[in-house]
Amino acid sequence: MRIAIDCEPITCNMGGIRVYTMNLVRALARIETDTQFRLYYSFSRRYLHTPLTVPRENFSNIYNPLPAAVMDWATAHTPLSHSFFLGSVDVVHSINFRYFKLTRGEKLVVTIHDVCFLLFPQFFGEEMASKLKRSVERLLQDAEYVITVSENTRRDFLEHFIWPEDRISAILEGVDTRMAAGLTLSRGGRRGIDAPYILSVGTLEPRKNYSRLFRAFSELKREHKEPLKLVVVGGRGWLYGETLKTWEDSPVREDIVILGRVEFERLQELYRGAEFFVYPSVYEGFGLPILEAQQMGLAVLAGDNSSIPEVCGDSALLVNSSSEREIAWGMKRLLADLDFRRMLVERGRVNLGRFSWDDTARRVLEIYRLVAGEG
């Protein structure tokens, strides 16, 4: 069996989708030696990361020399197809809405990470939300099978798209084993941060709910007189302007540190140094940073919506993420109640046992075999 996997998210730093793609490929390399995997990269001058190369005989990289925009035009207006660049493969896996024009009978598998653009189009802008909806509809015309990253996303998908229930599976994501709370790192995630801090990780975009978090933190600071900062890690995403304006206008702006994207080692340090982790997102297809925080030994405060209860179970303090008062209350409780925090840390360790990238890869491999006629 020969599989082509869309690995463009690895080079273009698309947040959680990049993490998903890298860990899926690495796990497939650990568990499977008979299948041939081709990692597909389209040309870009905007590479933020080098392509992932897997040192296994059954893995190879494919580079399309045409920029994605040129390829999109060519596949729409000429006979050129992606099949020309992929070579002879049985299955193609599209991971981030990437359309593949296939002309040699290849089977298409599609991962849907969330349908936030349908539920909250205001977070994307009308034009982008419509574009994303059309992209999914185009993919589904040719797809053989759909994978979602949570049961909640599976339900949301089926509510908005006409699709056979026997051709869609929810396959949970895993835990990045490179992260480990016991690593010898400076407690000093505090490097450059001159006070204890609460950590939040996620792209600066409306659905991450940073504006409410900043206002809730301001409310917290009115009562909490000890030195305390809020540290945010994440690059700029859709419509980030409102988030930055809320930060600029905050009366506690000096205590809100927005770091942008950071390297993996620095992210580990920041997890290690934090008091606890806050993730007040309005909607998540999965919520990988929750597991990262738990793996690094942090108690978690998160929104009680979308896939988050599915991922957390009883291992996090869940609040109404549309209420600044509840977010502030949750932070106050975790600051004041150390026993409760320790209990959540322990529950988080237990929760992590439900997630494994190797298990994710095994289930994805089963889907490949099924659509290729080998299952």
Phi, psi and omega in degrees: 000140182236126186237133171252131181241129177289112184249016178304323178301335180294323184271339188253009171054061181264048174057232185297332180290326174295316179299317179301310185296314181298316183287327175296313180297315180298321180290320176300323179294328180285325191257346188228126180244343184272327182282141175269126181246133176242121183266114189266127176233130173269154183293140175204141173271002184254021179304124175261344179219152176285150178301147176283129175244126182259120182281063177229146182296334182267013177238139174212158179257143175240132180242117174277120184287351181269135173303151185303319181295320178293319179296320178299317180294316184296319180290336180276332189240356179224170178290352183302137179228165175294335180303327180301321182272330184284336185076203183274106177227159180265324185224141174240131182249111176268127191250336185221057177066011181287122177280135176239120173274112186245132187233009183238023177081013178294149177264138184254125173250137185235130171264128175252117184275326176191169175237038181302327181296340176269321183280327182226064183300337180294341179282349184243338191092145187301317183296313182291320179299318178294321179296317180295321178297316178296324179298316179294316180299321178294317178299318185293337178299328184249351187288147174261329186206146178241135174247132170247161187264002175200161177292325178298317178294324177300314179297315180298319179299312183292337176286338187245347179231144175278114185204139180295131182293340179274005178236032176214137180224141171270118180238110185295151176283182187235192181251130179286109185290351176288340178272131180210128183295336185274001180298148178278091177239155176301136175299008190263032148310342184283004175308115181084359179241117194264025179199162170305152184214154170262140184248141170225140183231127178163154180301142177284096178206160189304322186290343177284347167070029182293328180300315177294321180298317180298318180291323177294321178295323176299318177297317178301317184294336178295332181258328183269105188271348178286155178303132182199138178235161171247122182250128182243127178245124178162144178281172180282132180241212180301135167046050184283351186302318180298320179300313181293324179294319177299319177296313181298326183272354185291137176292346178245031182307321183295341180258005175250113185254114177258112187267345187075202177285147177227161177290160186303317182295321178292323178299318177300316179301318182294320174299314183300324187272350188283155173288314175197178187243136179236135186217077188271033185303147177281330181202135177224139172285329176215289180108055183303322181301335176299313180291324177301314181297316180295323179294330179269011172082030181252145167288150186238134170247126186214168178286148183264053186220170174049231184274354189298313176300327178296320181284321187272324191059228180262019187265005180220159172272113184257136181227165175289110186286352175272357182248111177298326180296317180292321178298315179297318179300317180298318178294320178299317182295316181291330176290323188272330189250089183292327177296319178296319177300315180297323178297317179294324177299315180294317177297325177298319178298319178294318181301323182300335181296346180276353190234130180208128177295330176296320176295319176302312182296321179299318181289322176295320178299322176299321178294316177304313182295322180297309183287336178278356179084017180252358182273000000 
